[in-house]
Amino acid sequence: MSSVDNSEDIRAFLIAEKPILKIEDATMDGYRRLQDQEWDLRVTTFIELPDLVAVWIHYFDLYEHAIEARNADAAETTPTTQEEGYALQLQSRLFALTGGTGKLLLDAACAGLYYQAYALCRHLAESWITIAYVLARPDMAIRWFDERSDDPSHEPPKKSTMRNEIRKNARTKHMIEVLEMVHSNIGRYDELSHPGPKTLEQTMTPQENRIQVGGHFNRRLAIGALHEGAGAFRILLEVWREIVPQSEEWTAHLRQTVERHRLATDRYTSGYAQ
């Protein structure tokens, strides 16, 4: 199979690889139209909201360097206890998963799939809770690796238990403040991502009797999804710094990006509503 060197080759790739998929032109048309639509919407979002998209790119750069620092540290150091080893392994794997979730979230938000993006926001938020919980209770990390699924005492705790343990054992007051924000956000993400009155907005078109398939550009919804998603990704970077210390340069870049995020949201605030 031929490789796709850059995103501009996607449409040609879909046509070129058709014989491998053994799918006829007419059958490919529906998928190709959705691909084209997403492509066009991403371009529109980049043009309309460049500052918020740039915030995401900076966060991804920080994320990549954080992963590289973790891998370098893992190659040079060994956990002093089995408990510490399980905790770092779990936190590392969860943090690694959030990179893919963040990329999908950005793609969805830029492609006009705003309410789908909120489901991914929830995944980031719940990942933060688990990582923060293991930071407070490293002795419990083994439960994610224990195969005795028939014994509830060896299963990962419920989210309510994790929240209570973070409150009791948090290293800083800021950690508790972030926890309360995350808990509140999860409820809002549920409302925005589950089928309900608000999600119907994504299907509306100027023509009363037509239904929108896929995404469409809505400035207010785009700002909301990009802003919320970037915030959920940012707090993961911040908690990861508590686990694997980062360089002064990395920390300065994070502070600058947080400020860039604030300014971008303020700039577009006329189109953003909670």
N, C-alpha and C positions, 0 to 999 in steps of 0.2 A: 504493500500500500504506500502510495506517495505521501510525503510529509507536507504539513501546512506550515510554511515558513513564517507567515505573519497573518494578521487578522483579515487583511484585504483579500486573501486567497480563499476565504471560507466559501463564498458563493461558487467559485470555480471548483473547489474541492468537492462540494456536494454533487456537482454535475459529473466531474471526472470519476468519482468513486461509485457512481450509480451501478455500473456493471457488477461490482463486488457485492453490493447490497442486493442486487437482482430485483430492483424496484423500477417500475416503469415511470416515465415522465409524469403522467397524470397523477400517479400515486404520490410522487415526490412534491407535487405542487403545493399541497397544504402545508407541509413542513417548511418548504422553502419560503413560502409567503410569511410565515411566522418569523423565520430567521431574518428575512429582509426587513420586516417591520421592527424587530428588536434592534437591528443594526441602525436603521434610520432614527429610532428613538434615542439610542445611545449618543449618536452624533448631536441630536437636538439638545439633549441634557448637557453634554459637554460644552456646547455653545452657550446655552442659557444660564448654566450654573457652574462655571469653571472653577470658582474658588472652593466650592464644597467638594467637587470631584478631586481637586488638588489636595485637599486635606486627607482624603482617603489614600492617595498615592504616597503621601508622607507617612501615614500610619503603616502602610504596607512595607515601606522601606525600613521603618523602625522594627517592625515584626520580623522581617528577614534577618536583620542584624542580631536581634534577640535570639532567634533560633540558632544562628551561627555561633553566638557566644555560648549557648547551652551545649551545643555539640562539642565545641572546643573544651569546655569545662568538664564535660562527661568523660572525655578522652584522657584528661589529666588527673582527675580526682575520683576517689571511691567513697561512697557513703560510709560513714563510721558505724552505722547500725543497720540492721535489716529493716527496721521501721522507717528510718530515713530514706532507705533505698526505695521502698514501696511508695512512699509519699512523693519523692522526686519523679519516679517513673510515671505515676498517675498524673501528676501536674503537668509533666512534659508532654505526655500523650494528649491530654485534653487541650493544652495550649496549641499543640500542632494541629489538632482538628479545627480550631477556631480560625486558622488562616484560610482554609477552604470555605468555611461558612462565611467569613467576611467577604471573600471574593464573590461568592454567589449572591450575597446580599447587595453588594455594589452593582453587580450585573443586573439584578432584578430591579433595583431602584432606578437605574439608568434606562432600563427597557420599559419603564412604565408599569411594572408589576409591583406596585407599592404595597399592597396588602400581603402579598407573598413575602415581600421583604421583611415585614414585621414578624412573620413566623421564624425567620432566621435571626431576627433580633432576640427573640425569646431563647433560641439555642445559645447565643452568646451570653445572655444574662444568666442562664442556668449553668453554663460552664464556669462563669465567674463564681457563682455560689459554691460549686463543688471544689474549685481550686482554693478559694478562700477558706472553706471548711477544712480541707486537708492541711492548709497552712496552720490552722488553729488546733487541729487534732490529727497529727501525722500518724498516730497509732491506729487510726481507722482506715487508712489507705488500703490495707491488705484486703478489705472487704470487696473491693472492685476486682480483685484477682482470685478470690476464693471460689472454687467450683462447687462447693456444697450448697447448691441452690435450694435443696429441700429443707435447709435449716435457716429460718428467718434471722437468727442471731448472727449469721455470717453474711447477710446481704447488705448492700449500701443502705444507709439510713434514709428516711423520708426527708423531703425538702424542708419541712417545718423543723425537724430535729437539727438539720444542718444550720438553719438560720439561728436557732437558739444557741447552738454551740459557738457560732461565730460571735454572737453578742457577748457570751460569757468569756470567751478566750481571745478576743481580738487584740492584736498588738497595739493598735492605736484607736483613738476616737474616730478618726477619719474612716477607718475600715467599717465601723458601725454605721456611720453616715452613708457610706456608699451602699452598704447592705440594705438599708431602709429604702434608698432610692431604687435599687435594683428590684427589690420586692414589689414596690409600687409600679415600676415599669412593666414587670411581667404581667400584672393584671391588665394593664393597658394594651400590651402586645397581644394578649389573648383576645381582647375585644376587637382589635384591629385586624387580626389574622384569621379569625374564625368567620364562617359564613354568617352574615348579619346585615342589618340595614346599611352600615357604613361601607361595607365591602362592595355593595351594589354600585357605588359611585364609579368604580373602575370600568363598569360595562356601559356607562351612559355615553351617548353621542348627541350631537346637535339635532339629529333627525329622530323624532320621537319614537318611531317604530323600528329603528335599527338598534341592534345590540353590538357592542364592541367586543371583538374577540382578541385575546392577548392584551397588550398594554396600550396606553396612549399617554401623551405628555400632558400632565397637569402640574403647573408650577408649584402650587401650594402642597400637593401631595408629594411631589418630588423632593422639595426642600425638607419636608417632614421626615421622609424615609431616609434620606441621605444623612440628615442631622442626627436622628435617633440611632441609626446604625453605627455611625462614626463614634458616637458617645459610648455605645455598648462595646465597641472594639477598643476604644481608648482605655477604659477601666481594666480590661484584660492586660494591656501593656503595663499599666501601673502596678497591678498585683504581681505580674511576672517579675517585675524589678525587685520585689520583696523576696523572691525565691532565688533568682540568679542575678546578682548585682551587675549593673551595666556601667559602661564608661561614663565619664563626665560629659563627653561629647554627645553620647546617646541621650543622656538625661536632658541636656540643653536642647537637643533637637525635639524631644518630646514636649518640653515646655513651650517651645516656639510653635509647635504644631497645635497644641491645645489653644494657644492664643489665636493662631490662624483660624482655627475652627470657630472660636467665639466671634471673631470679626466677620467671618464669612456668613455665619448665621445672622448676625446683626444686619449685615448688608442686605440679605434677602428676606429680612423679617416681615416685610409687607406681604410676602407670599406664603409665610409659614404660620400655621396655627396649631396649638396643642390639641 
